[in-house]
Amino acid sequence: MSSRLIDSLATTAALAEVFSDRSILQAMLDFEAALARAEASAGMIPARAAQAIATAATADSFDAADIARGARDSGTVSIPFLKMLTARVQATDPSSARFVHFGATSQDVADTAMVLTVRRARTVLAADHERLTRILRDLSDRHAHTVMLGRTLLQPAPPITFGLKVAGWAAALARSWTRFERACDEAEILQFGGASGTLAALGDRGLSVAERLADELALRVPKAPWHTERDRLAAVVTGAGIYTGALGKVARDVSLLMQDEVGEVSERGGGSSTMPHKRNPSSCAVTLAAASRMPSLVGAFLNTMVQEHERAVGGWHAEWPTIAAVLQTTGSALAGMVDAIGGLTVDPQRMRTNIERTNGSIFAERVMMLLTPGIGKETANSLVSDALARSRETGKPFREVLLAMPDVTHVIPRAVLERIDVPDDYLGAADVLRVRLLDSAAAPLPRAPQA
């Protein structure tokens, strides 16, 4: 059955393929083929058996729907999957069929297949992340000196630059991506422990087979099997959740700046079914929808971490749909922002107009800082409050009101007051901070931790 319409805003084409039935089946088959080769190399099964198993390990010859039906009875897809693989080998080389899945357990193939799938998903996500990072860096550099309102609690505040805002987005995404990458590095490990996680079925060659199997799959060997220790996967899920939240923050800012009464930026957007004049923040909507879904997905995975003894009842069984949803949701959010920022139109003049619409009131902090050393904070606050009130009542610019107040001009030179509302003069260390943020976003990732 297909749910492409329902999932259209919850994944991307590339990630839907990564988590498709065929992809998951092939990951499981890759594990079984690699296991057979490792065991043949260790002298535990005949080389002919390894060849027969590898030949049968092609996803196109498997019926995913039949396996799914069998999973309802066995509690895992591994058992009907292995039954089908054994039958495939039996059909071509009956003597080799006995060596399918030799010494392994159901969770070994399921967990390792998921690790392989996460690795593929990470590669897809990394390409979009790198693209978004380049777009943000270029956007920040182009608007290093484009002044705009700062906004605190959704109200006008002293000016910033659009370049600084974008650099903040880039740095937060870089930090979040680093956490996610570290978690993926740590989770890129083999699961192979046999029935109780001791490899007892393989005797004194179990550890050797594990090392060979890991080499076959380009995975690391952990200190021990991790059937009920799900912390590494939990770090991947939470890392993806944090990264998606950072993407959501960008989408929220862009969508707010797109409001007609603000009008400072605009994504390519989509139209309305009934209002032809509208240009909706459609890509932002996709990202924000993903960010809204993500916390419950992360929570669902964390709930599965409390697993019993050496093999859980229900815990690991619940993880596959959650991990798949988490990574596809992350990809959907990321693709939304690549599209939104990649096609963003910025209106510097509207940004200045919105500053001017405040009539200079956003520079009250600047006036306070200039008055306070000479007359004290309380008196300064009284004068500034009075000036703001007069500006609101008369509609005169805050600057003009201040220039007409002798108590103010006695402390602040008129030449300074005449430029008190020039936004470019009150940016502080904005560009230094912008460059620092971009530099931090470009910093190399630390080395991956060992399993």
Secondary structure, 3 states (H helix, E strand, C coil): CCCHHHHCCCCCHHHHHHCCHHHHHHHHHHHHHHHHHHHHHCCCCCHHHHHHHHHHCCHHHCCHHHHHHHHHHHCCCHHHHHHHHHHHHHHHCHHHHHHCCCCCCHHHHHHHHHHHHHHHHHHHHHHHHHHHHHHHHHHHHHCCCCEEEEEECCEEEEEEEHHHHHHHHHHHHHHHHHHHHHHHHHHCECCCCCCCCCCHHHHHHHHHHHHHHHHHHCCECCCCCCCCCCHHHHHHHHHHHHHHHHHHHHHHHHHHHHCCCCCCEECCCECCCCCCCCCECHHHHHHHHHHHHHHHHHHHHHHCCCCCCCCCCCCHHHHHHHHHHHHHHHHHHHHHHHHHHHCCEECHHHHHHHHHCCCCHHHHHHHHHHHHHHHCHHHHHHHHHHHHHHHHHHCCCHHHHHHCCHHHHCCCCHHHHCCCCCHHHCCCCHHHHHHHHHHHHCCCCCCCCCC
